[in-house]
Amino acid sequence: MARREVGSGQSVQIERSVQQLVAMAPDRRPEVHMLQIDDRSVTEIAGRALAHSGWAGEVLIPSLDRPSVALTTPHTGAVVDEHGAPSMVEQADVVLNIRDGEIVNVGSWVYAWLLVSGDRPVVYVGATGLHPAVRAWLHLHHEDPEVGRVIARFPAAATDPLDMLALRLPDHLSRPDTKAALIAVLAEDQLLSDHYVGDPPAPITAPAECVDVARLLVARIRAAGEQ
């Protein structure tokens, strides 16, 4: 499966690059676009600039003083507030790339399952190379307790309201290291529930960048608890 994903991604990228070169060949004069940037965030400006060049993906600009921002450019109709920050209204569309019978280009994620109420909401922390919605379904419905871990270890998930918050990682970061850092930071901040069923906290040994990313998700967890 990994070979198919990598091969598919490479072929698509090469095809796009060739198309771009062909399009550029007739006229190499630079294009100039004027953008109105008053009162706009750096993320929104970046998204609009990339949209002019045809980019339809996400702009990810992490910040330690604010939860990470995933701004889909205007081509895909992101919902943002007047400062360019994500609105609480969910996006209406999700695009999954299916290549050779597999879901590809999903990325790498860390995630936390939260009780909807309470000061110490986190009941489970994980990391995955699957789409978070797929992994959540497996946690709840798979018969193997090592796959359906949440329902096996926390049966109340069948009835209690829960939220799962997921953060996509840069490709170069280790999922296990970031997951371990996230658990440690949540423990330090006393956000692990009395019903927590994930891996136990351990001293932080992960690279600093993994810890920084972990703190981004912790900020989102705190924000979710304040709503």
Secondary structure as UniProt FT lines:
FT   HELIX           2..24
FT   TURN            25..26
FT   TURN            38..39
FT   HELIX           42..52
FT   TURN            53..54
FT   STRAND          58..63
FT   TURN            64..65
FT   STRAND          66..72
FT   HELIX           74..76
FT   TURN            82..83
FT   STRAND          97..99
FT   TURN            100..101
FT   STRAND          102..104
FT   STRAND          108..115
FT   STRAND          122..128
FT   HELIX           132..141
FT   TURN            145..147
FT   HELIX           149..153
FT   HELIX           155..158
FT   STRAND          162..169
FT   TURN            171..172
FT   HELIX           175..188
FT   TURN            189..190
FT   TURN            194..195
FT   HELIX           208..226
//
